[in-house]
Amino acid sequence: MATFEIIMPKLGESIIEATISKWMKKEGDSVAEDESILEIATDKVDSEIPSPVNGILVKQLFHEGDVVEIGKVIAVIDMGGEPAEKKKVASKEVTPPPAAAPAKPEPQVVPEVTASSRFYSPLIKNIAKQENLTLKELDQIPGTGQDERLTKEDLLNWLRNRKPAGKPASVAAPAVVTSGDDEIIEMERIRQLIAQHMVRSVQTSPHVTSFVEVDMTKVSDWIGMHKKSFLQRENIKLTFTPIIIDAIARAVRDYPQVNVSVDGTKIILHKNINVGMAVSLPGYNLIVPVIKNADQKSIVGLVKNVTDLATRARINKLIPDEISGGTISLTNLGSFGTIMGTPIINQPQTAIVAVGSIKKRPVVIETPQGDSIAIRQMMYASITFDHRVIDGALAGLFLNRLTFYLENFDTNQNM
């Protein structure tokens, strides 16, 4: 019997384990090449694992809910035919294109090898670092994972229930009263992660939002001129988002102080300009894939990159490295008709840009010959920033530069 062993694939530089969330095939089921056999979840993204061969799934080595280290055998497939040496094949993995030199890893409060020899995942270490926990405190928290490993839920529950020395206990959330007509829906895993991330961001950063009004007439006219031919040539729809990302990257290059993170009392000035792009998912969830080195891409390159990431995000085909490493984010509220908004910062970033819907409005046009009123395509843009490190003056300068690049868009450039 010729068999293949499916192993847990590498999912990104920082990922060392994943949770089996769902088996899509049972033992004894036929499996076609490239057909998904299970779903896995990490602390960053969910993925489907396809089979690299045709055959029958004869053995599942882990159960749903199990946490499995990268490289471990998770299933065995019988390929049929004559007996052959058992082969071990990693599930097909999609690795991101080579990027610029990786950013230096953040210092870790918890060492890899502890005095108690207890294992802590990178996520646990990162949360501990953000909460200023000592190794001694971590060692005292009971773990419910395999071999009593400390899970993220264990740590978050402990943090919610602890009472900091010298501080009053946090006020409990009010009880929710339900009636017989109410429907109770358990949060999906991704919604739980979003909720935790949003609460942590508000608790971490003092949020302030500034607004500007942008004349998008030139950009709108240029898209109208090229969208049909570009769709025919590339089979990709031309939208405003890549052009706005290009303008954000240019403005960041002029004002790099908005492209930072905070590490205690240190400010980390990021050299790469990696723009996170909020994407709405089915079920009203969201995810933020990252356009790496956005300032080094052409408009055509950004259009292709944005379309590829957004498309794969909606069908759950992103890998963890594609949603990590962002240094500033964009959320396009205009896609749903919203004219303006005050989004929450995507930690550990310190700024997020929001753009609203583009609508025709009468505006005053100032010229040396005098003022006039004209119909223009107008859009509100905002930046929500972390007031620990970004002040109103810098935010205003950044927004004005963003406005300049959009309003002076080169309509003569070809696709």
C-alpha positions as CSV (number, residue, x, y, z in Angstrom):
1,M,0.0,0.0,0.0
2,A,1.5,3.3,-1.1
3,T,0.8,6.0,1.5
4,F,1.5,9.7,2.0
5,E,1.8,11.4,5.3
6,I,0.3,14.8,5.5
7,I,2.1,17.1,7.8
8,M,1.2,20.5,9.4
9,P,2.6,23.0,6.9
10,K,4.7,26.0,7.6
11,L,2.3,28.9,7.9
12,G,4.6,31.9,8.4
13,E,7.8,32.9,10.0
14,S,6.2,33.5,13.4
15,I,3.8,30.5,13.5
16,I,4.9,27.4,15.3
17,E,1.6,25.7,15.8
18,A,-2.0,25.6,14.6
19,T,-5.3,24.3,15.9
20,I,-7.3,21.8,13.9
21,S,-10.7,23.5,13.8
22,K,-12.6,21.1,11.4
23,W,-12.0,17.8,9.6
24,M,-13.7,18.2,6.2
25,K,-13.0,14.5,5.3
26,K,-13.6,11.5,7.5
27,E,-11.5,8.3,7.7
28,G,-12.4,6.2,4.8
29,D,-13.4,9.1,2.5
30,S,-12.0,9.4,-1.0
31,V,-9.8,12.5,-1.5
32,A,-8.9,14.2,-4.8
33,E,-5.7,16.1,-5.4
34,D,-6.0,19.7,-4.2
35,E,-9.3,18.9,-2.4
36,S,-9.4,20.4,1.1
37,I,-9.3,17.8,3.9
38,L,-9.3,19.9,7.0
39,E,-9.4,23.5,8.3
40,I,-6.8,24.8,10.7
41,A,-6.7,28.0,12.8
42,T,-3.9,30.1,14.1
43,D,-4.0,33.3,16.2
44,K,-3.8,35.2,12.9
45,V,-5.8,33.5,10.2
46,D,-7.8,30.4,9.3
47,S,-6.7,28.1,6.4
48,E,-7.9,25.1,4.5
49,I,-5.3,22.3,3.9
50,P,-5.6,20.5,0.6
51,S,-4.4,17.0,-0.2
52,P,-1.4,16.9,-2.5
53,V,-2.5,13.4,-3.8
54,N,-5.4,11.3,-4.8
55,G,-6.4,8.5,-2.5
56,I,-8.4,7.5,0.6
57,L,-8.0,9.2,4.0
58,V,-7.1,6.2,6.2
59,K,-5.9,7.9,9.4
60,Q,-6.6,11.1,11.3
61,L,-3.9,11.5,13.9
62,F,-5.4,14.4,15.7
63,H,-8.9,15.5,16.8
64,E,-10.8,18.8,16.2
65,G,-9.6,21.3,18.7
66,D,-6.1,19.8,19.0
67,V,-3.1,22.1,18.9
68,V,-0.4,20.7,16.5
69,E,3.1,21.8,16.0
70,I,4.3,22.7,12.5
71,G,5.9,19.7,10.9
72,K,3.9,17.0,12.8
73,V,2.1,14.3,10.8
74,I,-1.6,15.0,10.9
75,A,-3.1,12.4,8.5
76,V,-2.3,9.4,6.3
77,I,-3.6,8.9,2.8
78,D,-3.7,5.6,1.0
79,M,-2.8,6.1,-2.7
80,G,-3.6,2.5,-3.6
81,G,-1.4,0.5,-5.9
82,E,1.6,-1.7,-5.0
83,P,3.3,-1.4,-1.5
84,A,5.8,1.4,-1.4
85,E,7.9,3.3,1.0
86,K,5.8,5.7,3.1
87,K,6.3,9.3,2.1
88,K,5.9,12.4,4.1
89,V,4.5,15.4,2.3
90,A,3.7,18.8,3.6
91,S,0.3,20.1,2.6
92,K,0.7,22.5,-0.2
93,E,1.6,25.8,1.3
94,V,1.5,29.2,-0.4
95,T,4.5,31.3,0.6
96,P,4.4,35.0,0.2
97,P,6.8,36.6,-2.3
98,P,10.3,37.5,-1.0
99,A,10.0,40.7,0.9
100,A,12.6,43.3,1.8
101,A,14.8,42.6,4.8
102,P,12.6,41.6,7.6
103,A,12.1,43.9,10.5
104,K,14.1,43.2,13.6
105,P,12.0,41.0,16.0
106,E,10.7,42.8,19.0
107,P,12.4,42.0,22.3
108,Q,10.7,39.3,24.2
109,V,10.1,39.5,28.0
110,V,9.8,35.8,28.3
111,P,12.9,33.8,27.2
112,E,12.6,30.7,25.0
113,V,13.9,28.4,27.7
114,T,12.6,29.2,31.2
115,A,13.7,28.1,34.6
116,S,10.6,25.9,34.8
117,S,11.1,24.6,31.2
118,R,7.5,25.6,30.4
119,F,6.8,26.3,26.8
120,Y,5.2,29.7,25.8
121,S,4.0,30.4,22.3
122,P,5.0,33.7,20.6
123,L,1.5,35.0,21.0
124,I,1.6,34.3,24.8
125,K,4.9,36.1,25.0
126,N,3.6,39.1,23.1
127,I,0.5,39.5,25.3
128,A,2.7,39.1,28.4
129,K,5.0,41.8,27.1
130,Q,2.1,44.2,26.4
131,E,0.7,43.5,29.9
132,N,4.2,43.8,31.6
133,L,3.9,40.3,33.1
134,T,6.9,38.7,34.7
135,L,8.0,35.2,34.0
136,K,7.1,34.3,37.6
137,E,3.6,35.4,37.1
138,L,3.3,33.4,33.8
139,D,4.6,30.3,35.6
140,Q,1.8,30.6,38.2
141,I,-1.1,30.7,35.7
142,P,-2.8,27.3,35.2
143,G,-2.8,26.0,31.6
144,T,-5.6,24.0,30.0
145,G,-3.7,23.1,26.8
146,Q,-2.0,19.9,25.9
147,D,0.5,19.0,28.7
148,E,-0.9,21.9,30.7
149,R,0.3,24.4,28.2
150,L,-0.8,27.9,28.7
151,T,-3.3,29.0,26.0
152,K,-4.3,32.4,24.9
153,E,-7.8,31.9,26.6
154,D,-6.1,30.9,29.8
155,L,-4.0,34.1,29.9
156,L,-6.8,36.4,28.8
157,N,-9.1,35.0,31.5
158,W,-6.5,35.4,34.1
159,L,-5.9,39.0,33.0
160,R,-9.6,39.8,33.2
161,N,-9.9,38.4,36.7
162,R,-6.7,39.6,38.3
163,K,-6.7,42.6,40.6
164,P,-3.7,44.9,40.1
165,A,-1.8,45.8,43.3
166,G,-3.0,49.2,44.6
167,K,-5.8,49.5,42.0
168,P,-9.5,48.8,42.4
169,A,-10.9,45.8,40.7
170,S,-12.3,46.5,37.2
171,V,-16.1,47.1,37.0
172,A,-17.9,44.0,35.7
173,A,-19.9,44.3,32.6
174,P,-23.7,44.6,33.3
175,A,-25.7,41.5,33.1
176,V,-27.7,41.1,29.9
177,V,-31.4,40.4,30.3
178,T,-32.9,38.2,27.6
179,S,-36.5,37.3,26.8
180,G,-37.9,34.2,25.3
181,D,-38.0,35.7,21.8
182,D,-34.3,36.6,21.8
183,E,-31.8,34.4,19.8
184,I,-28.5,33.7,21.4
185,I,-25.6,33.3,18.9
186,E,-22.2,32.0,19.9
187,M,-19.5,34.3,18.5
188,E,-17.4,32.8,15.7
189,R,-13.7,32.4,16.4
190,I,-12.8,35.3,14.1
191,R,-15.4,37.6,15.8
192,Q,-13.9,36.7,19.2
193,L,-10.5,37.6,18.0
194,I,-11.8,40.9,16.5
195,A,-13.5,41.7,19.8
196,Q,-10.4,41.1,21.9
197,H,-8.2,43.1,19.5
198,M,-10.6,46.1,19.5
199,V,-10.9,46.2,23.3
200,R,-7.1,45.9,23.7
201,S,-6.5,48.7,21.2
202,V,-8.9,51.1,23.0
203,Q,-7.3,50.3,26.3
204,T,-3.8,50.8,24.8
205,S,-4.0,53.9,22.7
206,P,-5.7,57.3,23.4
207,H,-7.6,57.7,20.1
208,V,-8.0,61.0,18.3
209,T,-9.5,61.5,14.8
210,S,-9.0,64.4,12.4
211,F,-10.9,65.0,9.1
212,V,-10.3,66.6,5.7
213,E,-12.4,67.0,2.5
214,V,-10.8,65.7,-0.7
215,D,-11.7,66.6,-4.3
216,M,-11.5,63.2,-6.1
217,T,-12.7,64.5,-9.5
218,K,-9.4,63.8,-11.2
219,V,-9.1,60.3,-9.8
220,S,-12.7,59.6,-10.7
221,D,-12.3,60.8,-14.3
222,W,-9.1,58.8,-14.8
223,I,-10.8,55.6,-13.5
224,G,-13.8,56.2,-15.8
225,M,-11.4,56.6,-18.7
226,H,-9.4,53.4,-18.1
227,K,-11.7,50.9,-16.2
228,K,-13.2,49.3,-19.3
229,S,-9.9,48.7,-21.2
230,F,-8.2,47.6,-18.0
231,L,-10.9,45.1,-17.2
232,Q,-10.6,43.7,-20.8
233,R,-6.9,43.4,-20.6
234,E,-6.3,42.2,-17.0
235,N,-9.7,40.9,-16.0
236,I,-9.5,43.0,-12.9
237,K,-11.8,45.8,-11.9
238,L,-10.2,49.2,-11.4
239,T,-11.2,50.8,-8.1
240,F,-10.3,53.8,-5.9
241,T,-8.6,51.7,-3.1
242,P,-5.2,51.1,-4.8
243,I,-4.9,54.8,-5.7
244,I,-5.7,55.8,-2.1
245,I,-3.1,53.3,-0.9
246,D,-0.6,54.8,-3.3
247,A,-1.4,58.3,-1.9
248,I,-1.1,57.0,1.7
249,A,2.3,55.5,1.0
250,R,3.5,58.7,-0.6
251,A,2.3,60.8,2.4
252,V,4.0,58.3,4.8
253,R,7.2,58.7,2.9
254,D,7.0,62.5,3.5
255,Y,5.9,62.2,7.1
256,P,7.4,58.9,8.4
257,Q,6.6,59.8,12.0
258,V,3.1,58.4,11.5
259,N,4.6,55.0,10.5
260,V,5.6,54.0,14.0
261,S,4.8,51.6,16.9
262,V,5.3,52.0,20.6
263,D,7.4,49.7,22.7
264,G,7.2,50.9,26.3
265,T,8.9,54.3,26.3
266,K,10.6,53.6,22.9
267,I,9.2,54.6,19.5
268,I,9.9,52.1,16.7
269,L,10.2,54.0,13.4
270,H,9.4,51.5,10.6
271,K,11.4,51.8,7.4
272,N,9.1,49.7,5.4
273,I,5.7,51.1,4.4
274,N,3.2,48.3,4.8
275,V,-0.4,49.3,4.4
276,G,-3.0,47.2,6.0
277,M,-6.3,47.1,4.1
278,A,-9.5,46.2,5.9
279,V,-11.6,43.7,4.0
280,S,-15.2,42.8,4.8
281,L,-15.9,39.0,5.0
282,P,-19.1,37.0,4.7
283,G,-20.9,37.1,8.0
284,Y,-20.0,40.7,8.6
285,N,-16.5,39.9,9.9
286,L,-13.3,41.5,8.7
287,I,-9.7,40.9,8.2
288,V,-6.7,43.1,7.3
289,P,-4.3,41.8,4.7
290,V,-1.2,43.9,4.2
291,I,0.2,45.5,1.1
292,K,4.0,45.1,1.8
293,N,6.3,47.9,0.6
294,A,3.4,49.8,-0.9
295,D,5.6,52.8,-1.8
296,Q,7.7,50.7,-4.1
297,K,4.7,49.5,-6.3
298,S,3.2,51.1,-9.4
299,I,-0.5,51.7,-9.7
300,V,-0.9,48.6,-11.8
301,G,1.1,46.6,-9.2
302,L,-1.1,47.9,-6.4
303,V,-4.3,47.1,-8.3
304,K,-3.2,43.5,-8.8
305,N,-1.9,43.2,-5.2
306,V,-5.1,44.7,-3.7
307,T,-7.4,42.5,-5.8
308,D,-5.5,39.3,-5.1
309,L,-5.4,39.8,-1.3
310,A,-9.1,40.9,-1.1
311,T,-10.2,38.0,-3.3
312,R,-8.3,35.4,-1.3
313,A,-9.4,37.0,2.0
314,R,-13.0,36.4,1.2
315,I,-12.5,32.7,0.4
316,N,-10.3,32.1,3.4
317,K,-7.1,31.5,1.4
318,L,-4.7,34.0,3.1
319,I,-1.6,32.8,5.1
320,P,-0.5,34.4,8.4
321,D,2.4,36.4,6.8
322,E,-0.1,38.2,4.6
323,I,-2.0,39.7,7.5
324,S,1.0,40.6,9.6
325,G,3.7,43.3,9.5
326,G,1.4,46.3,8.7
327,T,2.6,49.7,9.8
328,I,-0.4,51.8,8.9
329,S,-3.9,50.8,7.8
330,L,-6.8,51.9,5.5
331,T,-10.5,51.2,5.9
332,N,-12.7,52.2,2.9
333,L,-16.1,53.0,4.5
334,G,-17.4,54.4,1.3
335,S,-17.8,50.8,-0.1
336,F,-21.0,50.7,2.1
337,G,-22.2,54.2,1.5
338,T,-20.8,55.7,4.7
339,I,-19.5,59.2,4.3
340,M,-17.0,59.3,7.3
341,G,-15.9,57.4,10.3
342,T,-13.6,57.1,13.3
343,P,-12.0,53.6,13.1
344,I,-10.1,51.9,15.9
345,I,-6.3,51.6,15.4
346,N,-5.0,48.2,14.4
347,Q,-2.4,47.5,17.1
348,P,0.6,47.7,17.2
349,Q,0.2,50.4,14.6
350,T,-0.5,54.0,15.7
351,A,-2.6,55.3,12.8
352,I,-5.4,54.3,10.5
353,V,-6.9,56.2,7.6
354,A,-10.6,56.1,6.8
355,V,-12.2,57.2,3.5
356,G,-15.9,57.7,2.9
357,S,-18.1,57.5,-0.1
358,I,-17.4,59.7,-3.1
359,K,-20.4,62.0,-3.9
360,K,-21.0,64.9,-6.3
361,R,-21.4,68.1,-4.4
362,P,-21.3,71.9,-5.3
363,V,-18.1,73.4,-4.0
364,V,-16.3,76.7,-4.3
365,I,-13.4,76.8,-6.8
366,E,-10.8,79.5,-6.1
367,T,-8.9,80.8,-9.1
368,P,-6.8,84.0,-9.7
369,Q,-9.7,85.2,-11.9
370,G,-12.2,84.8,-9.0
371,D,-14.3,82.2,-7.3
372,S,-16.9,80.0,-8.9
373,I,-19.2,77.1,-7.9
374,A,-18.7,73.8,-9.6
375,I,-20.0,70.2,-9.3
376,R,-17.1,68.0,-8.0
377,Q,-16.6,64.5,-6.8
378,M,-15.9,64.9,-3.1
379,M,-14.8,62.6,-0.3
380,Y,-14.2,62.9,3.4
381,A,-10.9,61.3,4.7
382,S,-9.8,60.9,8.3
383,I,-6.9,59.7,10.3
384,T,-7.4,58.1,13.7
385,F,-4.1,58.3,15.6
386,D,-2.4,57.3,18.9
387,H,-2.0,60.5,20.8
388,R,0.9,59.0,22.8
389,V,3.2,59.5,19.8
390,I,1.2,61.5,17.2
391,D,-0.1,65.0,17.8
392,G,-2.7,67.0,15.9
393,A,-0.2,69.0,14.0
394,L,1.5,65.9,12.5
395,A,-1.8,64.3,11.8
396,G,-3.0,67.4,10.0
397,L,0.2,67.7,7.9
398,F,-0.1,64.1,6.9
399,L,-3.8,64.5,5.9
400,N,-3.0,67.6,3.9
401,R,-0.3,65.8,2.0
402,L,-2.6,62.8,1.4
403,T,-5.2,65.3,0.0
404,F,-2.5,66.9,-2.2
405,Y,-1.5,63.6,-3.8
406,L,-5.2,62.7,-4.5
407,E,-6.2,66.1,-5.8
408,N,-3.2,66.4,-8.0
409,F,-3.3,62.8,-9.4
410,D,-1.5,62.5,-12.7
411,T,-4.3,61.8,-15.2
412,N,-1.9,61.4,-18.0
413,Q,-0.3,58.2,-16.7
414,N,-1.2,55.1,-18.7
415,M,-2.2,51.7,-17.5
